Amino acid sequence: ETGVTQTPRHLVMGMTNKKSLKCEQHLGHNAMYWYKQSAKKPLELMFVYSLEERVENNSVPSRFSPECPNSSHLFLHLHTLQPEDSALYLCASSQGPSGGGRTQYFGPGTRLTVL
Amino acid sequence: GQQVMQIPQYQHVQEGEDFTTYCNSSTTLSNIQWYKQRPGGHPVFLIQLVKSGEVKKQKRLTFQFGEAKKNSSLHITATQTTDVGTYFCAGIKNSGGSNYKLTFGKGTLLTVNP
C-alpha cells in the first residue's frame, strides 16, 4: 500500500536534537492523525487535523509540535525529546471532517529511538 | 475517560485451531472497528460494526457487536500462519455533534505454530 507514506522510516536522535517526521497521503482524505505506539501500550492518539485545522490534542507534551500545511501533508516536529519518547510513530488519514467512524489508513510508521 | 479493554493480550495456537479475541468498552459505543497489524507492519483496517447485535463475516473471520454496543469479538476459524499478527479493536464514541473519539484496545498478539 502506498496511500500513506512516512519518512524517515527509522530515526535515532539525541535528546538535544531537533528533527521532523513527515507524512503524506495520496487518498484525497481531509483528516490526518498522529499516533504513538509503544510496547505494551495501546495506540495513543496524539493529534487530529481536520481540513488542516487541529481538532484534537490529547495532552501531548510541547516537545511534540504538529504542523499541517495542507490536507495531504502532516509533520511532527520533535525537540528535546526524552528516552521514553522512543516508539513507533504512525500517521493515518481518513475521509470526513470528524474522522471518527471512518476507516483510518495508516502509514508504515517511523521507528524513533531517543538516546 | 473512555477505556477499551481487550483480552487476551497474547494467544498462541496450533495451525488449524480456532482463535477469539474480545473487546469491552466502559461506555456505549457508536460503532467499533477492527484492525490487524502484522509483525513489523502497520495497522490495516479489517471491518466496522455499527448496529447492535451485528455479525459480519470475512472468509474465516467472524466479527460480532454486542447487543448493548459495549463489547465485540473477533473469531478466526481454523487459523493459518498468515493470520499471525496483532488484532486491535477501536471503539468509536460520539463525543458531541459531529465529533467522534476513537479509542484503541491494547491488541491481542496471535502466533500460530505450523
Interface residues (C-beta under 8 A of the other chain):
Chain A: E1 K40 K41 P42 L43 L45 V55 L90 P97 S98 G99 G100 G101 T103 Q104 Y105 F106 G107 P108 G109
Chain B: V4 S30 N31 Q33 G41 H42 P43 V44 F45 Q48 F88 A90 I92 N94 S98 N99 Y100 K101 L102 T103 F104 G105 K106 G107
